[in-house]
Amino acid sequence: MKTEALLDEATRWRHDFHQNPELGFDEHRTADKVAGLLESFGIDVHRGLGRTGVVGVLQKGNGTASIGLRADMDALPIDELNSFSYRSGTRGVMHACGHDGHTAMLLAAAKYLAQSGNFTGKVVFIFQPNEEHGLGAPAMLDDDLFGRFPVDAVYGLHNIPGMPVGSFATRTGPVTASESLFEITINARGGHAALPHMGVDAIVVGAEIVNALQTIVSRKLNPGLNGVVSVTEFISDGRRNVLPGRATLKGDARALTPEINQIIEKRMRQITQGICLAHDVEGEVSYDTIFPSTINAAGPARNATRAARALVDSHHIDGDCEPKLFSEDFAHMANAIPACYILMGNGISGSNSRPLHSADYDFNDEALSFGSSYWVELVEQQLV
C-alpha cells in the first residue's frame, strides 16, 4: 500500500488525538495540530471554517479536475473504559467513534499526496468539526465551503466495527438514514387515582399512541424501504395517587429517504390527533429532522468502488451494500454537491469490534494504512 511507510507516524498522530479528545466546536487543539501538519507538508491551509474546521488545498500541475476528501474531528461525552497508554486524558470525553483515526488517515494521505502524489488537479482536504451533533457540516457550508473551495465531488470515509480490516462498502443511493427527534405532548385531565372516571388519564392516552406508532413501519411503509420509530422517553406529571393530566413522549425516527421521513411524520401527526380526539384531549407533535439521509450519487459511488478494487481483492468490496440506519451530517455535503460516503472495516475482535459510541471501543491502527492508501488511490484515479 502506498502509505505503508507512514503507518508509524499516522499511529502517533492517532494516539495523540485519542489521548486529547475534544467535543464538537471545541476542537481547538486538534484543529491547530491538523493545520500545523498540513502546513509542514506544504499544503495551503485555511482555518476557522465552521468555527473550528480546517481546509487544506493542494494543487499539482495544470489539471482542472478537483476532489474533496472529508474527515471528522470531534469526540463524544463518554468516560473511556480502555486502559491502554493512550487512553483519553480528559475525563468524560473520548474518541468513541473513530474520528481520531479518520483525521489521522486523511493527514497521512495529505502528506503522501503532497510529497509523492501522481496526479494533476486540486485536492481539498476537509477536516470537519462537530459531526456528532449534526452541526459541523452545515456550519462549514454556511461559511461557503464549496463556494470558496469548489470541487467536482466530495467523499467521506467511516470505520465500521465488525467489518474486517481491509474491507470497503458503499452503494448508489441512500447509504445512511436521516434522524428526526420527535416530542408528543398530551394535555388531558388529571385526577385522583381512585376516581379515574372523573378525568382522562394521560398515561392511557400515551400508551395507545406508543402502540399505534409501531404500525407506521410495520403497516405504512413498503417492507423494502427502511425506517425506524423508537419512543425512548415517557414522562408524566402523575404521583403515587394522582392520575397525570399531562404526558410527554420523546423519541427518535430514522428514514433512508426524505419520502419515508415525510410518511413517518405525517402518520405520527395523524395517529396523535386521532387518539387524542377519541379521548377528548389535546395533543401536539414536534418533529425536527436534525440529520438528513445521505444519498450517494451514482458517479462518485462508481469511483469509490473502483478505487477500492485497486487496493484490495474484490471479495473485500461490497459495491451495493445494505444501507445503514445510523445518521451522518456528511449528508449535508451530499445534498450540496455530488458525493459518496464509504464504509471501511475496523476489525472483528476486541475493542476494534465494539459498537461505535461504546466506552470500550477503539479505532484499529491497522486500518490507518488502508484508509489513507484508499484516499490516495481515489485521488490518483480521479485527477489524471
SULBEL-V269981 format. One record per backbone hydrogen bond with DSSP energy under -1.0 kcal/mol. CO is the residue of the C=O (numbers start at 1). NH is the residue of the N-H. If there is no record, write none. Layout:
# SULBEL-V269981
<<CO	NH> <CO	NH>>
This chain:
# SULBEL-V269981
<<1	4> <3	6> <4	7> <6	10> <7	11> <8	12> <9	13> <10	14> <11	15> <12	16> <13	17> <14	18> <15	19> <16	20> <19	89> <22	75> <23	26> <26	28> <27	31> <28	32> <29	33> <30	34> <31	35> <32	36> <33	37> <34	38> <35	39> <36	40> <37	41> <38	43> <39	42> <44	57> <46	55> <48	51> <49	53> <50	52> <53	49> <54	127> <55	46> <56	125> <57	44> <58	123> <60	121> <65	122> <67	124> <68	155> <69	126> <71	128> <76	78> <76	94> <84	87> <90	93> <94	76> <94	96> <96	357> <98	102> <99	103> <100	104> <101	105> <102	106> <103	107> <104	108> <105	109> <106	110> <107	111> <108	112> <109	113> <110	114> <111	115> <112	116> <121	60> <122	67> <123	58> <124	69> <125	56> <126	71> <127	54> <128	73> <130	135> <130	136> <131	134> <135	139> <136	140> <137	141> <138	142> <139	143> <140	145> <141	144> <144	148> <145	149> <153	68> <154	340> <155	70> <156	342> <158	344> <160	163> <160	346> <163	347> <164	167> <167	345> <168	318> <169	343> <170	321> <173	296> <175	324> <176	294> <178	255> <179	290> <179	291> <180	253> <181	288> <182	251> <183	286> <184	249> <185	284> <186	247> <187	282> <189	200> <191	243> <192	195> <195	198> <196	199> <200	189> <201	205> <202	206> <203	207> <204	208> <205	209> <206	210> <207	211> <208	212> <209	213> <212	215> <213	216> <214	218> <215	219> <216	220> <222	225> <226	256> <228	254> <230	252> <233	250> <235	248> <241	193> <242	239> <243	191> <244	202> <245	188> <246	237> <247	186> <248	235> <249	184> <250	232> <250	233> <251	182> <252	230> <253	180> <254	228> <255	178> <257	261> <258	262> <259	263> <260	264> <261	265> <262	266> <263	267> <264	268> <265	269> <266	270> <267	271> <268	272> <269	273> <270	274> <271	275> <272	276> <273	277> <274	278> <275	279> <276	281> <277	280> <282	187> <284	185> <286	183> <288	181> <291	179> <294	175> <294	176> <296	173> <297	301> <298	302> <299	303> <300	304> <301	305> <302	306> <303	307> <304	308> <305	309> <306	310> <308	311> <308	312> <313	316> <314	317> <316	168> <318	170> <326	177> <328	331> <329	332> <330	334> <331	335> <333	337> <338	154> <339	297> <340	156> <342	158> <343	169> <344	160> <347	162> <350	353> <351	362> <355	358> <358	361> <359	81> <364	367> <365	368> <367	371> <368	372> <369	373> <370	374> <371	375> <372	376> <373	377> <374	378> <375	379> <376	380> <377	381> <378	382> <379	383> <383	120>>
